[in-house]
Amino acid sequence: WALTNTLTARVKNDAGSYSYLEFLRLKLFQAYDINEDRRDVGRHDPEKRPFSDMGIEFDLAPHKYVSFKSRSIYNYDDGWKQNNFDLNVRDWRGDFLIIGYRNTNDFIEELNLRLKAVLTPSIDGTLVFRRDLLNSRRIENSLGLFYHKQCWGLGLEFTETDDDVRFLLKISLAGFGKPEIK
């Protein structure tokens, strides 16, 4: 089963025309395994568990430049098994900041930060920090510059991980893709 609720707002822009903004979405879902329900249970077999963990998705975008997303898994016996949160702030130039938190019980707990700044109309700077909170260690630190023109681009990136240091040269040609953080 799944239940999805969405709230949409009609927004008037400076020119007087209207657009629509889906500013809230909540989705609850759970699966049912009919084969598990029909399984014969012996004396030493685990009990039947035909219902999966419940999934919860929550999206909030109160403004076209700000959004928050949450993805979680809940188990009725053990509580929260997985939580993922992302806060995204953008502006009209293309600058953005994304702060993310990932948690899967006893497996992953990390904090992520991504920043892209439009330094000039032709140069973008990027900064990435990823930290493993469970093991108190750095996953990745990265700093980059990307110069772009109409049909080509050139970038340089420095990345440091726990066990590696990389310098990366990026070349982009029109029609062959563009290396960027989305």
VENFENVEN-V323558 format. One record per helix or strand of 2 or more residues. SS is the DSSP state (H for helix, E for strand). FROM is the first residue (numbers start at 1). TO is the last residue. Records with the same first field share a line. If there is no record, write none. Layout:
# VENFENVEN-V323558
SS: FROM-TO ; FROM-TO
This chain:
# VENFENVEN-V323558
E: 2-12 ; 18-29 ; 54-63 ; 66-75 ; 79-90 ; 96-104 ; 108-120 ; 123-132 ; 137-148 ; 152-160 ; 165-173
H: 34-38
